[in-house]
């Protein structure tokens, strides 16, 4: 039996408080209660990675996480990674190099890649492939995705102000 509870957490650097049903997933709260629709419904089985977000800087499949698990956490969605009205280097690189085609999987891939680059700024192609192994894409063939992450990594190394934003505990 589920009941309502008050969820207090930080979303994209801003405090958020929402009254939600205890059976709701974090994906549902983000999309339905906070209108952050960049996080996508995919398989809802934790197999495709379309719903990936960052919780305290680590990738989480929001379709599998209950909202209650995010209490007092720092959640980052695709809407929260740019700064000062500018796209994040990952977003720029994906647009420039064709890392996104239909774009449905892209938010989850970008957030997963951001977590990797925040902890391993000089990630190799093999490390990128491994980190993104849980993110499925039916359009690109993955080469443009890997190239996009590598290009963004170069830019991020030149701009340390982009490192690990929104993960304060």
C-alpha positions as CSV (number, residue, x, y, z in Angstrom):
1,X,0.0,0.0,0.0
2,X,1.4,3.3,-1.0
3,X,1.1,6.7,0.7
4,X,2.0,10.3,0.0
5,X,5.3,11.7,1.3
6,X,7.1,15.0,1.0
7,X,10.2,14.6,-1.2
8,X,12.9,17.2,-0.5
9,X,15.9,17.2,-2.7
10,X,18.0,19.4,-5.0
11,X,17.3,19.3,-8.7
12,X,19.7,20.9,-11.1
13,X,21.2,23.0,-8.3
14,X,17.8,24.3,-7.0
15,X,16.0,23.0,-3.9
16,X,12.8,21.1,-4.7
17,X,10.0,19.9,-2.5
18,X,7.2,17.7,-3.9
19,X,4.3,15.8,-2.4
20,X,4.4,12.4,-4.2
21,X,3.0,8.9,-3.9
22,X,5.5,6.6,-2.3
23,X,5.2,4.2,-5.3
24,X,6.3,6.7,-7.9
25,X,9.6,6.4,-9.6
26,X,12.1,9.2,-9.8
27,X,11.5,9.3,-13.6
28,X,7.8,9.9,-13.0
29,X,8.4,12.6,-10.4
30,X,10.9,14.4,-12.7
31,X,8.6,14.3,-15.8
32,X,5.1,14.5,-14.2
33,X,5.6,16.6,-11.1
34,X,8.6,18.8,-12.0
35,X,8.0,19.0,-15.8
36,X,11.6,18.0,-16.6
37,X,10.8,16.1,-19.7
38,X,14.3,15.8,-21.0
39,X,14.6,12.6,-19.1
40,X,12.9,10.0,-21.3
41,X,10.7,7.0,-20.7
42,X,12.4,4.1,-22.5
43,X,12.0,0.4,-21.7
44,X,11.1,1.1,-18.1
45,X,13.0,-2.1,-17.3
46,X,16.5,-0.6,-16.7
47,X,17.8,-2.0,-20.0
48,X,18.1,1.0,-22.4
49,X,19.5,3.9,-20.4
50,X,17.2,6.5,-21.9
51,X,16.1,7.5,-18.4
52,X,19.6,7.9,-17.0
53,X,20.2,10.9,-14.7
54,X,22.8,11.8,-12.1
55,X,22.2,11.4,-8.4
56,X,25.0,12.8,-6.3
57,X,27.1,12.7,-9.5
58,X,26.5,9.0,-10.3
59,X,24.4,7.7,-13.2
60,X,21.1,6.2,-12.0
61,X,18.3,4.7,-14.1
62,X,15.4,6.8,-12.9
63,X,12.8,4.3,-14.1
64,X,14.1,1.8,-11.5
65,X,14.7,4.3,-8.6
66,X,11.8,5.1,-6.3
67,X,11.5,8.8,-5.7
68,X,11.8,8.2,-1.9
69,X,15.4,7.1,-2.6
70,X,16.3,10.6,-3.8
71,X,15.5,12.3,-0.5
72,X,18.2,14.8,0.4
73,X,20.1,14.0,-2.9
74,X,21.4,16.2,-5.6
75,X,19.8,15.2,-8.9
76,X,21.0,16.4,-12.3
77,X,19.0,16.1,-15.4
78,X,19.8,17.1,-19.0
79,X,18.2,20.5,-18.3
80,X,20.7,21.2,-15.6
81,X,24.1,20.6,-17.2
82,X,24.5,23.9,-19.1
83,X,25.8,27.0,-17.4
84,X,25.0,30.6,-17.9
85,X,22.7,30.0,-20.8
86,X,25.4,28.0,-22.6
87,X,25.2,24.4,-23.7
88,X,27.5,22.0,-21.9
89,X,30.4,20.8,-24.1
90,X,28.8,17.4,-24.4
91,X,25.7,18.9,-25.8
92,X,27.7,21.0,-28.2
93,X,29.8,18.1,-29.4
94,X,26.8,15.8,-29.9
95,X,25.1,18.5,-32.0
96,X,28.3,19.2,-34.0
97,X,29.4,15.6,-34.7
98,X,26.0,13.9,-35.2
99,X,26.1,12.1,-31.9
100,X,22.4,12.6,-31.7
101,X,20.1,11.7,-34.5
102,X,16.5,11.1,-33.3
103,X,17.7,12.3,-29.9
104,X,15.6,10.1,-27.7
105,X,18.5,8.3,-26.1
106,X,20.8,11.4,-26.0
107,X,19.9,12.8,-22.6
108,X,20.8,9.5,-20.8
109,X,23.9,9.1,-22.9
110,X,25.1,12.7,-22.2
111,X,24.5,12.4,-18.4
112,X,26.3,9.0,-18.3
113,X,29.2,10.5,-20.3
114,X,29.3,13.5,-18.0
115,X,29.7,11.3,-14.9
116,X,32.6,9.5,-16.6
117,X,34.4,12.7,-17.7
118,X,33.9,14.3,-14.3
119,X,35.8,11.4,-12.7
120,X,38.1,10.5,-15.7
121,X,38.7,13.6,-17.7
122,X,41.1,11.8,-20.1
123,X,38.9,8.7,-20.6
124,X,40.0,6.5,-23.5
125,X,37.7,5.3,-26.2
126,X,37.4,1.9,-24.4
127,X,36.5,3.6,-21.1
128,X,33.8,5.6,-22.9
129,X,32.4,2.5,-24.6
130,X,32.4,0.7,-21.2
131,X,30.7,3.6,-19.4
132,X,28.0,3.9,-22.1
133,X,27.5,0.1,-22.5
134,X,24.1,0.4,-20.7
135,X,22.9,3.1,-23.1
136,X,21.2,1.9,-26.2
137,X,21.0,3.9,-29.4
138,X,19.2,2.6,-32.5
139,X,20.2,5.5,-34.9
140,X,23.9,6.4,-34.8
141,X,26.0,3.3,-34.9
142,X,27.8,4.6,-31.8
143,X,30.9,5.9,-33.6
144,X,29.6,9.5,-33.6
145,X,28.7,9.1,-29.9
146,X,32.2,8.1,-28.9
147,X,33.7,10.9,-31.1
148,X,31.3,13.4,-29.4
149,X,32.3,12.4,-25.9
150,X,36.0,12.6,-26.9
151,X,35.6,16.1,-28.3
152,X,33.7,17.2,-25.2
153,X,36.4,15.7,-23.0
154,X,39.0,17.9,-24.8
155,X,36.9,21.0,-24.2
156,X,36.2,20.1,-20.6
157,X,39.9,19.7,-19.9
158,X,40.4,23.2,-21.1
159,X,37.5,24.5,-19.0
160,X,37.8,23.3,-15.4
161,X,34.8,25.4,-14.4
162,X,32.6,22.7,-16.0
163,X,33.7,20.0,-13.6
164,X,31.3,18.2,-11.2
165,X,28.5,20.8,-11.0
166,X,25.5,20.0,-8.9
167,X,26.9,17.2,-6.8
168,X,27.5,19.0,-3.5
169,X,26.6,17.0,-0.5
